[in-house]
C-alpha cells in the first residue's frame, strides 16, 4: 500500500511559479527559454524551478538541437494521486463505519 511519505511532489507544487510552468506545458511541450520568456523572474530561477519539477517527476526534458524541451510527465501526478487515494480510502472507511453505526442505532440518530 502506498503511504503519504514523499513530500517532494508537494514541495514542487507549493510554488505558484512551478504550478504555472505545469499549466503552460498542458498546451504543448516548450523549451526552457520559451517558458522563461513567459515569466518576470530570472532565467536561473526558472531553471531551478524546472529542475525541481523534473526531479519530482512532473516534467521530463529532452534535448532537441541546442534547446532542452520540457514535457509533462505523469509520474509526479501519480504520486499525488496515490497520496490522495490513501486518504480517500481512510475517509471512505470512516464514513462507512459511521453509516453502519447510524443504521444499527436508528433511535439515536438526529
Kinemage of the C-alpha trace (Angstrom):
@kinemage 1
@onewidth
@group {chain A} dominant
@subgroup {mainchain}
@vectorlist {calphas} color= white
{ca unk a 1} P 0.000 0.000 0.000
{ca unk a 2} L 1.247 3.480 -0.810
{ca unk a 3} L 1.565 5.745 2.189
{ca unk a 4} L 1.809 9.525 2.302
{ca unk a 5} L 5.555 9.625 2.862
{ca unk a 6} L 7.069 11.615 -0.020
{ca unk a 7} L 6.742 15.371 0.411
{ca unk a 8} L 8.847 16.163 -2.682
{ca unk a 9} L 5.863 16.289 -5.033
{ca unk a 10} L 4.046 18.629 -2.679
{ca unk a 11} L 7.102 20.836 -2.351
{ca unk a 12} L 7.177 21.012 -6.140
{ca unk a 13} L 3.510 22.011 -6.261
{ca unk a 14} L 3.787 24.502 -3.402
{ca unk a 15} L 5.262 27.271 -5.521
{ca unk a 16} L 2.959 29.280 -7.825
{ca unk a 17} L 5.682 29.636 -10.481
{ca unk a 18} L 6.077 25.855 -10.698
{ca unk a 19} L 2.311 25.381 -10.913
{ca unk a 20} L 2.214 27.936 -13.724
{ca unk a 21} L 5.037 26.129 -15.553
{ca unk a 22} L 2.962 22.936 -15.401
{ca unk a 23} L -0.076 24.815 -16.672
{ca unk a 24} L 1.963 26.213 -19.586
{ca unk a 25} L 3.072 22.701 -20.513
{ca unk a 26} L -0.508 21.416 -20.694
{ca unk a 27} L -0.814 23.227 -24.017
{ca unk a 28} L 2.282 21.687 -25.559
{ca unk a 29} L 5.918 20.919 -24.782
{ca unk a 30} L 8.115 24.017 -24.616
{ca unk a 31} L 11.778 24.911 -24.464
{ca unk a 32} L 13.200 26.229 -21.236
{ca unk a 33} L 13.791 29.573 -22.971
{ca unk a 34} L 10.175 29.744 -24.168
{ca unk a 35} L 8.981 29.016 -20.639
{ca unk a 36} L 11.331 31.628 -19.162
{ca unk a 37} L 10.035 34.253 -21.611
{ca unk a 38} L 6.579 33.984 -20.005
{ca unk a 39} L 7.824 34.968 -16.543
{ca unk a 40} L 9.267 38.084 -14.961
{ca unk a 41} L 11.664 36.112 -12.754
{ca unk a 42} L 15.224 35.378 -13.875
{ca unk a 43} L 16.176 32.518 -16.171
{ca unk a 44} L 18.333 30.932 -13.432
{ca unk a 45} L 15.270 30.964 -11.153
{ca unk a 46} L 13.177 29.316 -13.892
{ca unk a 47} L 15.925 26.718 -14.357
{ca unk a 48} L 15.838 25.903 -10.641
{ca unk a 49} L 12.054 25.528 -10.748
{ca unk a 50} L 12.301 23.268 -13.794
{ca unk a 51} L 14.996 21.121 -12.158
{ca unk a 52} L 12.774 20.601 -9.113
{ca unk a 53} L 9.781 19.735 -11.307
{ca unk a 54} L 11.934 17.254 -13.216
{ca unk a 55} L 13.337 15.701 -10.012
{ca unk a 56} L 9.779 15.353 -8.670
{ca unk a 57} L 8.593 13.585 -11.820
{ca unk a 58} L 6.251 16.279 -13.130
{ca unk a 59} L 8.236 17.011 -16.266
{ca unk a 60} L 10.858 15.333 -18.395
{ca unk a 61} L 13.394 17.150 -20.501
{ca unk a 62} L 14.586 16.023 -23.899
{ca unk a 63} L 17.367 17.641 -25.908
{ca unk a 64} L 16.381 18.960 -29.323
{ca unk a 65} L 19.364 20.522 -31.050
{ca unk a 66} L 20.678 23.220 -28.740
{ca unk a 67} L 17.368 23.510 -26.911
{ca unk a 68} L 16.058 21.497 -23.989
{ca unk a 69} L 12.358 20.743 -24.387
{ca unk a 70} L 10.132 20.256 -21.333
{ca unk a 71} L 7.236 17.786 -21.486
{ca unk a 72} L 4.669 16.944 -18.834
{ca unk a 73} L 5.337 13.602 -17.166
{ca unk a 74} L 2.704 11.727 -15.214
{ca unk a 75} L 4.888 10.079 -12.563
{ca unk a 76} L 4.748 13.110 -10.246
{ca unk a 77} L 0.997 13.275 -10.680
{ca unk a 78} L 0.806 9.533 -9.971
{ca unk a 79} L 2.500 10.140 -6.612
{ca unk a 80} L -0.018 12.860 -5.752
{ca unk a 81} L -2.873 10.599 -6.829
{ca unk a 82} L -1.538 7.734 -4.683
{ca unk a 83} L -1.248 10.055 -1.687
{ca unk a 84} L -4.808 11.265 -2.181
{ca unk a 85} L -6.092 7.711 -2.728
{ca unk a 86} L -4.579 6.719 0.622
{ca unk a 87} L -6.675 9.327 2.434
{ca unk a 88} L -9.727 8.750 0.293
{ca unk a 89} L -9.686 5.102 1.397
{ca unk a 90} L -9.286 6.188 5.020
{ca unk a 91} L -12.245 8.571 4.888
{ca unk a 92} L -14.365 6.102 2.956
{ca unk a 93} L -13.823 3.563 5.747
{ca unk a 94} L -14.637 6.155 8.405
{ca unk a 95} L -17.886 7.155 6.702
{ca unk a 96} L -18.894 3.533 6.133
{ca unk a 97} L -18.400 2.832 9.843
{ca unk a 98} L -20.470 5.892 10.714
{ca unk a 99} L -23.178 4.815 8.272
{ca unk a 100} L -23.256 1.317 9.776
{ca unk a 101} L -23.448 2.746 13.282
{ca unk a 102} L -26.309 5.080 12.388
{ca unk a 103} L -28.217 2.262 10.695
{ca unk a 104} L -27.768 -0.010 13.707
{ca unk a 105} L -28.884 2.727 16.142
{ca unk a 106} L -31.815 4.416 14.382
{ca unk a 107} L -33.324 5.809 17.571
{ca unk a 108} L -30.136 7.692 18.387
{ca unk a 109} L -29.812 9.457 15.048
{ca unk a 110} L -30.935 13.045 14.758
